[in-house]
Amino acid sequence: MTNQEILTKAITLAIENSWRPLENGIEIENPITDKVINNDPRLYIYSHDFAKALWGEDGVGLAQGGSGKLGWQYYLSHMVIATDPIKYLGENLKF
């Protein structure tokens, strides 16, 4: 799966889970566009709201041998330090 496909699927899933991407405080009407994906997707994929919409707040981190962080915190902290964050994102979502 390409980076663009991973980002498109992740954004779609987050929106289905009530995430609303903002730019300068204004909701982006169609976030699955080249504007979001090709500009700097880190502005979105590293946000707490985006991570919460993808991974929720359950204790997944505990089940994975984590430090007791909420699910979204566990995955976000690992994605931030991953060599390839988009690949990590793709590997840790259930599409």
Backbone bond lengths (Angstrom), bond angles and torsions (degrees), N, CA, C in turn:
res aa  C-N    CA-C-N  psi(-1)  N-CA   C-N-CA  omega(-1)  CA-C   N-CA-C  phi
1 M - - - 1.434 - - 1.539 107.75 -
2 T 1.308 116.86 135.77 1.464 121.21 -179.67 1.528 110.55 -77.74
3 N 1.337 115.44 164.33 1.460 119.61 176.94 1.524 111.47 -58.65
4 Q 1.323 116.20 -40.83 1.466 119.62 -179.79 1.534 110.65 -63.86
5 E 1.322 117.57 -39.94 1.472 120.59 178.29 1.527 110.88 -65.37
6 I 1.338 116.35 -42.02 1.468 119.93 178.74 1.522 110.22 -62.02
7 L 1.333 116.38 -47.72 1.463 120.01 -179.61 1.522 112.03 -62.58
8 T 1.314 116.51 -42.20 1.467 120.08 179.15 1.526 110.65 -61.05
9 K 1.314 116.99 -45.30 1.463 120.11 -179.69 1.521 111.73 -68.09
10 A 1.322 117.19 -39.53 1.460 120.46 179.68 1.531 110.72 -65.76
11 I 1.326 116.80 -43.78 1.467 120.45 178.96 1.527 110.24 -63.61
12 T 1.326 116.67 -42.29 1.465 120.78 178.31 1.524 110.66 -60.10
13 L 1.323 116.81 -46.84 1.463 121.26 179.75 1.528 110.99 -62.26
14 A 1.326 116.96 -43.76 1.464 120.17 179.93 1.532 110.99 -62.35
15 I 1.327 116.67 -41.79 1.468 120.19 178.71 1.526 110.52 -64.33
16 E 1.328 117.32 -40.37 1.462 120.93 177.19 1.529 111.00 -61.01
17 N 1.332 116.40 -25.82 1.467 121.80 179.02 1.528 111.77 -98.99
18 S 1.334 116.13 25.97 1.471 124.67 171.81 1.526 115.68 78.15
19 W 1.337 119.26 15.21 1.464 120.62 175.00 1.518 109.49 -77.54
20 R 1.311 116.05 138.09 1.460 121.88 177.85 1.520 109.04 -127.23
21 P 1.337 117.65 108.83 1.464 120.43 -179.76 1.522 111.63 -70.99
22 L 1.319 114.97 139.42 1.454 120.62 -178.74 1.528 109.76 -118.84
23 E 1.310 115.49 147.80 1.452 122.13 171.49 1.519 106.80 -131.86
24 N 1.329 115.85 117.83 1.459 121.35 -175.92 1.536 111.37 55.43
25 G 1.324 115.97 37.51 1.449 121.14 177.85 1.517 115.47 79.60
26 I 1.326 117.18 2.00 1.463 121.51 -178.60 1.536 108.53 -113.42
27 E 1.329 115.82 132.89 1.463 119.81 -179.57 1.527 110.71 -64.53
28 I 1.330 115.28 134.20 1.461 121.15 176.63 1.518 107.12 -80.67
29 E 1.320 117.05 123.56 1.466 120.83 -175.42 1.519 113.37 -68.09
30 N 1.313 118.30 -42.00 1.459 121.81 -179.61 1.528 109.01 -129.27
31 P 1.339 116.96 83.90 1.460 119.84 -173.88 1.532 114.29 -71.01
32 I 1.311 117.69 -15.85 1.460 119.36 179.55 1.520 108.20 -89.19
33 T 1.294 113.81 71.36 1.455 121.30 -179.80 1.511 108.52 -136.12
34 D 1.301 116.20 168.72 1.457 119.92 176.69 1.521 111.19 -59.86
35 K 1.328 116.96 -28.45 1.458 121.09 -179.09 1.524 110.71 -58.02
36 V 1.307 117.41 -46.42 1.462 120.82 -178.83 1.522 110.94 -79.42
37 I 1.305 116.87 -48.67 1.456 120.81 -172.84 1.522 112.28 -71.07
38 N 1.310 118.16 -41.04 1.458 120.25 -175.43 1.515 113.95 -90.98
39 N 1.320 118.67 -19.20 1.458 119.09 176.12 1.522 107.98 -72.62
40 D 1.263 119.02 -111.24 1.456 121.56 -179.84 1.520 109.31 -125.09
41 P 1.329 117.32 90.46 1.474 119.24 -177.15 1.523 113.07 -63.80
42 R 1.346 117.70 -15.33 1.467 119.35 177.58 1.521 111.47 -60.50
43 L 1.336 116.64 -27.86 1.463 119.20 177.57 1.524 110.94 -60.03
44 Y 1.311 116.68 -25.83 1.463 122.09 -178.14 1.516 112.17 -103.54
45 I 1.326 117.60 -50.10 1.462 119.16 -171.60 1.521 113.44 -69.19
46 Y 1.330 118.20 -19.98 1.459 120.43 178.55 1.523 112.81 -95.61
47 S 1.308 118.06 2.20 1.465 119.37 -178.96 1.530 110.36 -78.36
48 H 1.309 115.24 146.48 1.464 120.43 179.86 1.523 111.31 -62.48
49 D 1.311 116.92 -41.44 1.471 119.98 -179.26 1.525 111.37 -62.47
50 F 1.319 117.25 -40.95 1.468 121.58 178.23 1.531 109.58 -63.31
51 A 1.327 116.99 -47.25 1.461 121.30 -179.63 1.529 111.53 -62.50
52 K 1.326 117.06 -40.66 1.466 120.34 178.33 1.526 110.84 -62.24
53 A 1.336 116.30 -39.47 1.465 119.96 -179.92 1.520 111.66 -68.06
54 L 1.321 117.79 -29.92 1.468 120.52 -179.26 1.518 112.76 -83.86
55 W 1.327 117.09 -46.31 1.460 120.08 -169.64 1.517 114.59 -111.93
56 G 1.297 118.44 -8.83 1.457 120.70 177.45 1.517 113.38 70.81
57 E 1.318 114.32 -174.31 1.454 119.96 -174.63 1.528 112.95 -113.76
58 D 1.317 117.21 15.99 1.465 118.24 178.46 1.526 109.94 -75.12
59 G 1.300 117.07 175.04 1.462 122.19 -175.43 1.510 114.22 -86.87
60 V 1.311 118.46 43.51 1.462 121.09 -179.93 1.517 110.80 -57.48
61 G 1.307 116.87 -36.60 1.459 120.51 179.83 1.517 112.28 -56.00
62 L 1.319 117.52 -37.09 1.457 121.11 178.06 1.519 111.14 -65.55
63 A 1.324 116.68 -43.08 1.461 120.92 -179.54 1.526 111.31 -65.18
64 Q 1.330 116.95 -26.86 1.459 121.48 -179.16 1.534 111.79 -92.81
65 G 1.315 117.81 11.52 1.453 120.93 -178.96 1.519 112.51 78.61
66 G 1.312 116.01 21.79 1.464 121.00 -178.15 1.515 112.46 -78.20
67 S 1.299 115.15 -170.11 1.460 121.22 -173.99 1.526 112.91 -94.84
68 G 1.311 118.26 18.00 1.453 121.21 -179.77 1.507 113.35 89.98
69 K 1.310 117.09 9.34 1.465 120.56 178.12 1.515 109.17 -69.57
70 L 1.327 115.72 156.75 1.458 120.36 172.32 1.522 108.33 -62.45
71 G 1.320 117.35 159.27 1.462 121.12 -177.12 1.515 113.42 -50.70
72 W 1.342 116.67 -51.49 1.461 119.41 -177.55 1.520 111.58 -64.31
73 Q 1.329 118.03 -36.05 1.467 120.69 -179.95 1.523 110.77 -66.69
74 Y 1.307 115.61 -40.81 1.463 120.50 179.34 1.524 110.49 -60.29
75 Y 1.328 116.81 -53.35 1.460 120.32 -177.04 1.529 112.15 -67.62
76 L 1.323 117.11 -40.76 1.462 119.88 -179.96 1.525 110.87 -63.44
77 S 1.323 117.60 -42.84 1.466 119.64 -179.68 1.524 111.59 -63.63
78 H 1.322 117.27 -34.00 1.467 120.40 177.30 1.523 111.68 -76.18
79 M 1.321 117.02 -35.08 1.460 119.94 179.66 1.528 110.52 -66.88
80 V 1.320 116.43 -38.58 1.463 120.95 -177.89 1.532 111.43 -61.06
81 I 1.313 117.52 -36.73 1.466 119.90 -177.51 1.528 113.40 -96.42
82 A 1.327 117.06 -1.53 1.468 120.60 -179.73 1.525 110.69 -65.17
83 T 1.314 115.60 146.27 1.462 121.39 176.37 1.516 110.46 -60.45
84 D 1.321 116.12 -40.42 1.465 121.87 178.68 1.529 107.91 -128.09
85 P 1.341 117.80 90.48 1.463 120.97 -175.23 1.525 114.20 -59.49
86 I 1.317 117.80 -34.92 1.469 119.73 179.95 1.531 109.56 -67.63
87 K 1.315 116.49 -42.45 1.474 120.08 177.22 1.530 109.93 -61.37
88 Y 1.337 116.78 -43.75 1.459 120.77 177.57 1.523 110.23 -59.19
89 L 1.315 116.23 -44.40 1.465 121.07 178.47 1.522 109.78 -56.70
90 G 1.322 116.69 -48.94 1.460 121.20 -179.36 1.511 113.64 -62.37
91 E 1.329 116.21 -35.37 1.467 120.34 -178.33 1.524 112.64 -77.12
92 N 1.316 117.19 -17.18 1.456 120.10 -174.17 1.514 114.80 -116.00
93 L 1.309 115.55 20.21 1.465 121.23 173.29 1.518 108.69 -118.89
94 K 1.308 115.66 149.05 1.455 120.89 175.11 1.508 107.98 -102.09
95 F 1.323 116.05 98.96 1.467 121.09 -178.01 1.507 110.49 -83.33
